[in-house]
Amino acid sequence: MNNHRDGALRHKIRPGKINYFPNRQSVIPAASHAEGAYYEHPEKVVGMKQRLHSVKFSEHYSQAQLFYNSMSNIEKSHITAALSFELDHCDEPIVYERMISRLTDISLELAQAVALQVGGPMPEKAGRPNHGQTSKGLSQMDLTPDALGFPATIASRQIGMIIGEGFNLKEYEAVKGALTAAGAFVFTIGPKKQNVIPKEGGKGVMPDHHFEGQRSTMYDALYIPSGSHVAILKKQGRVIHWIREAFGHCKTIGATGEAVELVKIACGVEGMKFAESQDDGTVDCYGVVTASLGGGSGEKERIVEAPKIIKGGKRMLDVFVYNVSQHRCWLRELDGLTTMVAY
């Protein structure tokens, strides 16, 4: 029974560190009838004195084991992180010690990973054998287009294109046209919500949002075209944050020409590779797709058709779009690269 914070618009907070009763310390028991507490009328109830649930209701671990066994590696990592986060806010060792003990009944691997994070006793053996069974449909990875046999697509994906004064207009228009033709929603992000002038001059492009008006968390992927605007963007801390945050969330990032250096500054951690020269062609490293010149989109010709969403493509835009269709590059997190950047 939670008798401390038990309803909407309740402003009074009772003293004590435990918000429910009964509890192991018998803190603030429920009010008695003499104190004015509400009591139900002692109406006589007649029924069978018999346990009607089947035997399986007395066993609480096999289903939890089935769920955990069915998770992908990245989902198991997220479960460990979630448990570790919550137990880190607990100041009483008996609580996380008991929790770790319960986790050994589900998975010794999980219990040991959580114990390592929260400082509890390191378990050495499982509380009960793991039946090793799995079930389709429990993991979110079982519901991806690839797993369901559907063709890869970027339809409805939201892609942010970051530009500044001096960006490559031809490339910008070509990439935006191709992504839009493939069904994606493309948003232009600039330093201000006023016309941003490209290196070719002219009227410029009106951004949909400025750097401080949105965050990378609102988009499925980022693309930074080539151009002299990179010299300015490199000095914008918020732009660096945009790229690092997208990197930390395992989202696809595309950059060409001068913009490769910008991405390298933001997330050039150990293990990452980028297109350093034209000879490198298109480099796809953990979902960060870079090309030295023109984005492989053809600066001399405008792309009007949708790119090919195929694995192992050669053109920069094909590689970028395929990565976007995969939603996230979870290998980036599993290999520890996301922990190397602050975002």
N, C-alpha and C positions, 0 to 999 in steps of 0.2 A: 504494500500500500504506500503510495506517495502522498504524504500529507503535508509537505512543505511548499511545493509549488504546483498546485493542483487545479489550475484553471486559467482561462483567459482573463486578462486585465487584473490579475492578482498582483498587488504592489508590495505586500509585506513579505519579507524574506525571514524565515525562522532561523535562529542561531543553530550552529552545529555543522559538521562537515559531511553528514550522511543524510541524503534526501529521501529516505524511504524507511519504512518499518514493516516487519521486523528486520533487524540488522544485527551483526555480530557483537556490537557494542551496546545494544539496547538503548540507543540514543533517541530521545523524544518519542515515547510510545504514543499510540493513538489515545485520544481523549476517552474517558470513561463516561458511562451513562449519567453519573452524578455530576459530571462537569458540563453536561448539556449536549453530549454527542448524540447524533441521530441513531436510533436503533430500529431495525426492522420488527414488524409485528411478529411474534412467535407463532406463526401459522404452522399447523401440523402438516407434514409432508409424508406421503406414503409411497414407497417404491421398492424395487428389488435391490437387495444388498448383494451385488454381483459385479465383477469386473467384465465389461462387455467389449473392451478393446482387445484386438488380437495380440499375440505375443510380440510382434514386431514393434509395438509401441513402447516396449520397455528397453529397446536397444536404440541408442541415440548417436552412434558413431559411424556406422557403415554408410549412411547416406552422405555424411560430411566427407568421408573418405572418397566416395564416388565423385562428389563434386570437385574436390581438390585434385584428384587424379586426372580429371577430364580437362583441367585448365592447361593452357599453353604456358611456355616458359615465362613470357612477359606478364601474363595474368598472375602466375604464381609469385612473381617478383612484386607485383602491385599489392597482392594480398599480404605479403610479408611487410611491405612498407606501410600499409594501412594499420596493421596490428601494432607495429613498432611505434608508429606515430601516436596512437591512442594510449598505449601503455607508458610511453615516455611522460605523459602528463599525470601519471599516478605516482604518488609519493609513498605509498605503503607497499613494502616488498611482498607482503603476504598475498596481495592481489595479483601482481604479475607472476609470482611464483606458482600460484594455483592455475593461472591462465596458461602458462607454459606447460604445466603438468597435463592440463586438458588437451593441449595441442599435440602432445606425444601420442594421444589416443587416435589422432587423425593422421599426422605425418611427423615422423621424427625429424625429417629434413626441415619442415616448416618450424617446428618447435626450436630446433637448434639455431636457425636463422634469426628468429625473433629474440631468443635468449641472448644472442651475441649483441643485438642492438640495444636491448633494454637493461642489460646487466643482471639478468636473472641467472639462476643455477643452470649450467649447461647439461642438458639431459644426455644420457649415454645409451639409452635403449628405449624402444617404443613402448608405450603403455599397453598396446594391443596390436596384433598383427594387422597389416594393411592388406585387404583382399585384392588390391591391384586392378580392380575393375574400373572401366571408364564408360561414358555414355555420350553419344553424339547429341549436339544441340545445347550442351551446358556451357561450352566455351564460346565466346563471341567470335572466335576465329572460325568456328563452324558455320557462321552466317555471313561470311564475306562473299562477294560476287564470285571469286575464284572457287571457293569451297562449294558453292551452290551450282556451279557450272554456268554462270552468267558471264557474258563478255565484259571485259574491263571497260570502265567509263569514267569520265570526269564530269558528267552531267550533274548540275546543281552544286558542284564544288565552288567555293568562293576563293578567289585568288587575288592577292594584293600585289599590285605593281608599284614599286617605289621609284619615284623620279625626283629630280631636282633641276635647277637651271643648267642647261647644257646637255640634257639627255638626248639620246639618239632617237629621233622621232620616227624614222623609217622602221627601225627595229621594234619600237614600242607599238606602232600601228599594226605591223605584221604579226607580232606575237599576240596582241590583244584580239585581233581579228580571228586568228587561228583558234585560240582558246574559247572565244565566244561561239565560234562555229561548232566546236565540239560540245557545247552545252554548258560550259562553265560560266559563272558570274564573275566578271573581272572588275575590280575596283582600283582606281588610281589613287595613290597616297603620295602627297607632296608636302613641301614645307609650309604651304599656306593654301587657303582655299581661294586662290586667285590664279589667273593664267600663269602657267610655268612655261617659260620660253625654252625651246629646244636649241641644240647647237646649230640647226639649220635656220633659226630665226623664225619670223612669222608671228601669227597670233598666239600660238602656244596651246597648251592643254589645261583645262580646268579640272583639278583633282576632285575626287569624290569626298576625300577627307584629308586632314593634315596630320602630321606625325603625332601631335598631342591629342587629337580627337578620336583616335582609334588605337587598338593594340593588335599585335599579331595573333592573339588568342581568338580573334573574330574570323580568322581566315584559315583555310586548309593548306595554303602554300603561299610562298613569296617569290616574286621574280623581279630582278633588278637589271634593266637593260644597260648597255654600254653607253659611254659618253663622258664628256668632261665634268658632268655633274658629280661624279664620284669624288672629285677633289673636295667638294663642299660637303657631301654626305659623310665622308670620313671624319669630319669634325663635329658631326651631329650625334651627341650621345644617345638620343632617343632612337635614332636609326640603328645604331649599333645594338641597342637593347631590343629593337624589333627583330633583328636577325638572330641574336642570341636566344631570345625567348622562343622563336620558331624552331631553332636548332634543339633547344632543351626539350621541346614538346614533340620532337621526332617528326616534324613536318618537312615537306619537300621545299628546297630552296634552289632557285635557279639564278645564275648570273653569267654575264658575258663581258668580254673585253675588259675595260678598266674596272668594271664592277666586281670582277673576280678578286681583285685586291681588297675590296671592301669586305667581302664575305670572309676572306682569309684573315683579315684583322679581327672580325667578330668571332669566328669560331675555328681559327687555325690551330686546333689542339693536336696533340700527338695522335697519329693514326689517320689524320685527314690528308687527302691529296686533292690538288686543284690543277686546273689547266694552266700551266705556266707559259706555254708558247703555242703557236699555231700548230706545231707538229704534234702536240698532245691530243689534238682533236677534242672530242667531248669526253669529259671525265665525270663519272658517276661514282661518288664515294659516300656511302651511307646516306643516300638520298639527297646529297648536295651536288647538284649538276652544274658544271661550269664548262665554258668554252672560251677560247682566247679571243675570237673575233666573230662578231655578228650573230652570235647565238645559234649558228647553224641554220638560222631561219632565212638567210639570204637577204642581205641588206639591199641588194640591187633589184630584188623582186619582192613584191608583196604577197604573202600567203593568204589565200582566200578560202582554202579548203581546210577541213579539220586534220590535224596531225594523226599519224598512225599510232594507236595505243597497243604497242606490242613489246614484249620483253626482249631485250637484247638489241634494241634499235641503235642506229648510228647517229642520226641527226640529233642535235641538241634538243630541239623541241619535242621530238618523239620520246627521248629518254626522260625529259622533264614530265611530260604528260603521263607516261606510264607510271612514274613514281607517285604522281598525284593520285592516280587511280587506285593505288595500293593503300591509300589513306595515311598511313604512318610508316616510318622506317624504324620498326621496333628494335632491330639489331643495333642501332645506334645507342639505345639505352642499355641493352643487354651486355654490350661490350664496354660499357662504362664511359662512353664519350660525353654523354649529357651531363655527367657530374663534374666535368672539367671546365664548364663555363658557368659564370654567374648570371642569372637572369631573374 
